[in-house]
Amino acid sequence: MMPHSLPGAALDILRRVWGFTEPRPVQAAAIRAALAGQDCLAVLPTGGGKSLCYQLPPLVNGDTTIVVSPLISLMKDQVDALRVLNVAAACLNSSMDAGTQQEVLDQLAAGRLRLLYVAPERLLSGGLLGVLADYPFVTRVAIDEAHCVSSWGHDFRPEYRTLGVLRDSLPRVALSAFTATATQRVRKDIIRQLRLREPEVIVGDVDRPNLTYRIVPRTRADEQIAGVLGRHRDEASIVYCITRKETERVAEMLSSRGIEARAYHAGLSARDRTRVQERFACERLNVVVATVAFGMGIDRSNVRCVLHAALPKSIEAYQQETGRAGRDGLEAECVLLYSGGDVEKWSRLIEKSNAEAGVDRAITARSIEQVAMMGRFAAGRTCRHAALSAHFGQTYAFANCNACDVCLDEMVVNETPMVTAQKILSCVARCERASGVSFGTAHIVDVLRGSRAARVLDRGHDRLSTHGLLKDVPKAELAGYVHQLVDQGALARGSGDYPTVTLCAGSWEVLSGKKPVTLVSAARPAETSSNTPGGPEAELFERLRAMRMALATERGLPPFMIFHDSVLHEIARRRPTNISDLAVISGIGASKREQFGEAVVDVVRQWCQSNPDAAARTGPVDITSPRVSTLSVDRVRAHPSAAYFERGQSIEEVALALGLKQRTIAEKLGAWIEATAPADISAWIDPATYATVEQAARSTGLERLKPIFEALGEQVDYSTIRIVVAHLRVLQRG
């Protein structure tokens, strides 16, 4: 048995039920702890397969696991998904009538359930704990979203804190805690609050390599939001806003521009919230504009874009909310529109709401500091992947991620930042000196741009030497500069009720030339790559999607519970024409083959009959790079990058020449290699690296990049692996 693997019985169930041949290393560690009866704390990123860690063990041992989950919708989705797999699962929640709840309790008493989902308040009420204590087959309680236990976490829930009583009420039962976001401090607090006994602590890599992070100065918010979603038209997207009012406004704005969107927030009726959730999950709605309440209970794997219209309230919240993108492992984009004023806005909201709710002052101060940390992260100019990893106590392995605005060099940097900053600071000082009060950003911008507005003229600020000093700088860009100076400590926010800016100690350091500053403006438009297959394969993929929708509608389930997009991609490339061929498709277990196999192969057969030149194939194909295997030689050579590749120019040189991101060029290079079959690729990959990747690929196969990435200890980037694998496929074809 490999060090990261599982006992044979567990692997057999994993293959038979879920259709996977091996768990990920961190999943295997958590599952082994459960099988051994150990307490466990597992931190796995969203999309990292947390649920498998507590769903598999009771199937192996034939016992029952109680799963504590915070949301009814989340419980329902997981139970429905398990029932599709023929796993005995149920839930208990307040939406069920007494008769239905009793039926579930009867199933539990008879030992027929492998998993029972409950909310924390339901677990701790109605004598349920006493009932569970009498059942020897209840051997484990798994607590999902365990960061809610900690007041140091970003989503503290008092009802979760009471789960500490489980240790006394169920002393013989092992406890497992799972979360996607927890700093070292939060991890320690979870262990202390739940009183875990010498737990196995498993921390997966928080990095999500398939996500591209972009943080953009917010200038023309509506145009920016519409522009980003326009890049993802007909794809699933979530837009986050701070207030309920803003969600309504943005949803209306998008709909007026031809992008159907719906608002989602706590002010809606339960019926309306459920309708939006269900339409989104069932792919009848692609864009939801929401407050942060949305998402924890949403389980749609093919979200291609998460857009924050304003600053999230913590780095942990940002990590969790952006983590809802690309859960199928395919590429996705995460965009944050940021203004320095967001920190002040959040701080005021937290102060007000916490004071009204009587929240402890220490918790309020902690929440405000978390907002400030998020502001510093957004204003920073270091790799976003590296900064997120560092926040959670991990080290990012690569110098350049090729998947964030910083590493892609998308920001326009002001070439004379000190001169610009000194003009702004001088204007702030002169306005304040002339009127005896401080002013907001909008007024300072008006003066600097030479405005003749009444509020400028009435105060005589048109006569100041700084009036019109930056008249050629666009208003939104100039406002962004003011916010950036606040973020960098060169200006301070006023203490009054009205948000103003004023000079501080750092201002004088900038004015004297002792303190350097950096000023950037909005990102240049960037090319985003689609996950949709190209060529004839696109038609087959769309037919498979239509089949999936029909099956889902017939069963009243979200489409992802039938098959994830990544599974459909693999089917479209392998083109299995017999049910037995589906056994090689990752993510299709025996139950799904039995229920849906005939429908799948019928679609493939019909497509193959309509496309006789595309013979059915079952050879290994890369599911993370769907375009490579479908591009014709002529189409590949027609791309501008081909001429550079033929001259042996580097990825960096080609990216610079064409103005595209390096990851896109790496994909084009992979396609070019597969289409043109060069004998040697040492111009792009050194022989030692090639040999390293080749050795790993021998054990994992060429089907997917991620297993190779993991086999290499995540030390070789995806672009390099993609290029080597493309050449290995050429050699495999002979």
C-alpha positions, -999 to +999 in steps of 0.1 A: +000+000+000+014+034-010+021+058+019-008+081+008-032+054-001-059+035+017-068-001+026-080-022-002-116-022+010-117+016+011-101+019-024-127-006-038-156+015-024-140+047-037-138+032-072-172+015-071-192+043-055-175+075-066-155+063-097-121+075-084-090+053-084-071+071-057-079+098-031-058+129-029-030+126-003-047+149+022-080+131+018-063+098+024-048+111+056-082+123+069-099+090+059-072+069+076-076+089+108-114+082+107-109+045+100-085+043+130-110+061+153-088+091+158-100+127+164-090+148+134-089+184+122-086+187+084-082+220+065-089+215+028-095+243+003-130+246-013-131+220-040-106+199-022-129+171-015-137+176+022-170+157+021-154+124+008-133+124+040-163+118+062-186+101+037-163+071+028-154+058+063-189+047+074-193+028+041-161+009+049-169+002+085-206-003+081-213+022+110-229+056+112-214+091+110-233+122+122-225+153+101-230+187+116-237+212+089-248+249+092-273+252+064-304+232+054-297+237+017-262+223+021-275+192+039-302+186+013-277+189-016-253+164+000-280+139+009-295+141-026-260+135-041-254+105-019-287+090-027-278+092-064-248+071-055-271+046-036-256+056-002-281+055+028-281+091+040-307+114+055-310+148+073-329+162+103-338+199+101-365+224+111-381+224+076-392+188+081-426+179+097-427+157+128-437+126+109-408+129+084-383+135+113-396+104+131-391+083+099-355+094+098-350+086+135-365+051+130-340+045+101-312+057+124-324+034+153-325+004+129-288+011+119-298+016+083-282+050+078-246+055+070-247+093+073-271+116+092-269+154+086-280+177+114-277+214+122-259+222+155-290+234+172-310+203+162-282+180+175-282+197+209-320+198+214-348+174+218-328+147+236-310+137+203-276+135+220-289+110+246-304+089+218-271+088+199-252+079+231-273+047+232-263+036+197-230+018+195-229+020+157-227+058+159-189+061+160-181+095+147-193+131+145-180+152+116-183+189+120-183+207+087-175+245+084-156+241+117-142+276+115-176+288+128-166+274+162-139+301+166-144+337+175-110+343+157-126+330+125-143+351+099-177+335+103-181+329+140-215+313+150-224+311+187-244+279+181-212+262+169-194+271+201-218+249+221-206+218+202-179+215+229-205+195+249-201+166+224-170+155+243-190+149+275-222+136+259-206+112+235-172+104+251-166+072+231-173+089+197-145+103+177-147+138+164-136+152+130-136+189+122-134+202+086-129+236+072-117+253+041-102+284+057-084+285+090-052+303+101-030+286+127-046+306+154-081+295+143-069+259+140-057+259+176-090+275+188-111+248+170-091+221+187-096+238+221-133+246+217-142+211+205-118+195+230-103+172+203-082+144+218-046+144+203-061+151+169-045+143+136-041+178+121-041+177+083-036+209+064-039+208+026-023+233+003-046+263+004-035+274-031-060+270-060-038+269-091-068+269-114-079+303-102-067+336-117-069+364-091-073+400-102-076+430-079-085+461-099-090+498-087-127+504-087-133+533-111-165+529-132-180+501-112-210+493-134-189+492-166-163+471-149-188+446-135-206+443-169-172+439-187-160+411-165-193+392-167-193+398-205-162+377-206-181+349-190-214+352-208-235+320-205-212+308-177-220+307-140-209+338-120-214+351-085-211+388-077-206+398-041-217+432-027-215+447+008-251+458+012-285+444+003-294+476-015-263+473-037-272+437-047-306+448-059-291+477-079-263+457-095-287+429-105-310+454-121-281+471-139-269+438-153-304+427-164-308+461-182-276+453-202-288+419-213-272+398-186-299+380-166-291+384-129-309+380-096-302+395-062-298+372-032-297+385+004-312+379+039-339+405+033-356+383+007-383+359+018-373+323+024-393+313-007-376+339-029-341+329-016-349+292-023-361+300-058-328+319-066-307+291-051-325+264-070-325+282-103-288+288-100-279+253-089-301+238-117-284+260-144-315+280-152-298+311-139-262+319-144-256+352-125-264+358-088-256+391-071-254+385-034-243+395+000-219+372+017-248+351+031-250+335-003-227+307-012-220+285+018-250+264+009-244+266-028-228+236-045-225+244-082-191+231-094-188+250-126-188+286-114-163+303-138-162+338-122-165+352-087-165+390-087-163+411-056-178+445-063-162+457-030-138+445-004-146+413+014-145+416+052-115+394+057-088+374+039-105+342+051-138+353+037-121+362+004-104+328+002-137+310+009-158+332-014-134+330-043-131+293-036-166+288-050-151+293-084-136+264-104-146+236-080-145+213-110-108+219-114-111+239-146-099+274-149-119+303-133-114+340-127-117+359-094-120+397-097-120+422-068-130+458-075-112+477-047-113+512-033-095+523-002-129+536+011-141+500+015-121+496+047-138+525+063-172+515+050-169+479+065-155+493+098-185+515+102-209+487+093-193+464+118-192+490+146-229+498+141-243+462+137-221+448+165-231+476+189-268+470+182-264+433+188-244+438+220-213+419+206-183+419+228-160+448+221-129+425+216-147+406+188-156+439+171-120+451+173-109+417+159-133+420+130-122+455+122-085+444+121-095+416+097-110+442+074-078+462+076-057+431+068-078+425+038-073+461+027-036+457+030-038+425+009-058+442-018-034+472-019-003+450-019+018+444-050+030+409-043+018+377-060-018+370-049-013+333-048+019+338-026+002+363-003-028+340+003-005+311+010+016+332+034-015+344+053-024+307+060+011+299+071+022+282+039+050+290+014+041+294-023+066+274-044+068+296-075+084+330-081+057+338-107+022+323-106+012+335-141-023+337-126-028+370-109-028+407-118+006+412-102+025+384-119+007+390-152+018+427-150-017+439-158-016+471-137-006+504-153+020+519-129+022+557-126+057+567-138+060+597-115+043+586-083+062+610-060+053+641-080+016+630-083+014+621-046+030+655-036+004+674-057-024+655-040-010+660-005-005+697-012-041+700-023-054+683+008-033+706+030-043+738+011-080+730+011-079+723+049-059+754+056-082+776+036-115+764+051-104+751+085-120+716+079-110+685+061-127+673+029-136+641+012-119+624-017-145+637-042-138+674-033-100+670-035-104+654-069-126+682-081-101+708-071-071+690-086-090+686-119-099+723-120-137+719-114-159+750-115-186+733-094-204+755-069-189+737-039-154+745-052-162+782-061-181+789-029-151+780-008-127+798-030-108+767-037-106+777-074-080+803-063-057+777-047-024+770-064-034+733-067-066+740-086-063+722-119-029+708-111-039+673-123-066+683-148-055+657-173-060+627-149-094+610-152-116+615-122-119+578-112-082+573-116-074+603-094-098+591-067-080+558-068-047+575-062-061+592-031-073+559-017-040+543-024-022+570-005-044+563+025-036+526+021+001+534+021+000+556+052+006+588+032-029+602+041-052+595+070-090+592+072-108+618+093-124+608+125-158+625+120-190+611+107-183+622+071-155+603+054-127+628+048-089+627+043-063+646+062-025+648+065-006+626+089+031+619+098+035+598+067+024+628+045+053+649+055+077+620+047+063+618+012+064+656+008+100+657+019+109+628-005+118+603+023+088+579+019+084+563-015+049+555-028+035+534-057+004+545-076-014+522-101-045+525-123-070+501-137-058+469-153-054+465-190-079+442-206-066+406-204-074+376-225-093+349-206-093+314-218-125+294-221-130+259-207-154+250-235-140+225-260-133+236-295-140+220-329-165+191-334-160+182-297-179+214-287-211+200-303-207+167-285-201+185-252-233+206-257-253+174-265-240+159-233-250+190-213-285+188-228-287+151-218-275+160-183-301+187-180-329+163-191-318+137-166-316+163-138-350+177-146-366+143-146-352+135-112-356+170-097-318+174-091-292+200-099-273+189-131-239+187-112-253+158-092-256+138-124-221+147-138-197+176-133-186+195-163-151+180-160-167+145-164-186+157-196-153+171-210-137+137-205-166+118-221-165+142-250-128+135-256-128+097-249-161+091-267-171+058-251-197+039-271-202+011-246-213+013-209-183-007-199-160+020-214-174+044-188-154+026-161-123+045-172-140+079-168-130+095-135-160+104-114-184+078-128-190+049-103-211+018-106-244+035-096-240+063-121-231+039-149-261+018-141-285+048-139-271+071-166-247+050-187-271+041-215-281+077-219-245+088-222-234+062-248-266+068-268-255+105-272-220+095-281-231+069-306-255+093-323-228+120-324-202+095-339-227+085-366-231+122-375-193+127-374-179+095-391-144+111-393-142+113-355-139+076-346-148+066-310-117+066-289-108+055-254-071+065-252-059+089-225-066+125-232-058+156-210-090+168-195-075+200-181-065+213-216-095+205-238-084+226-267-051+208-274-065+176-288-091+192-310-072+219-329-063+211-365-028+217-377-039+245-399-057+262-371-028+259-347-003+273-373-027+302-381-023+315-345+003+343-343+022+324-317+031+296-341+057+317-360+075+325-327+075+288-317+090+278-350+119+301-343+123+285-309+115+317-289+107+314-252+072+316-237+082+349-220+093+364-253+061+353-271+039+366-243+056+399-243+054+402-281+017+393-283+006+410-251-009+377-238-004+360-204+023+334-202-002+307-192-021+313-224+011+311-244+020+278-227-014+264-237-008+275-273+027+259-272+012+226-260-013+227-289+015+236-314+036+207-301+008+182-305-002+195-339+033+198-354+052+170-335+086+186-332+114+161-324+129+183-297+114+208-272+146+217-253+141+253-264+113+255-238+120+227-213+155+217-201+163+179-202+164+174-165+129+189-160+117+169-189+130+137-174+115+145-140+080+151-155+083+121-178+091+098-148+060+111-129+038+107-159+048+070-163+031+063-130+001+086-133-006+084-170-011+113-194-048+117-189-048+146-164-022+172-154-032+174-117-021+138-107+013+146-123+015+179-104+008+162-071+032+133-079+059+159-083+051+173-049+036+204-065+071+216-073+067+219-111+042+244-125+013+234-146+025+251-177+058+231-177+038+199-171+014+208-199+042+212-225+061+180-215+028+160-216+020+174-251+054+161-263+049+127-246+016+123-264+034+130-297+059+102-289+031+079-278+014+083-311+046+074-328 
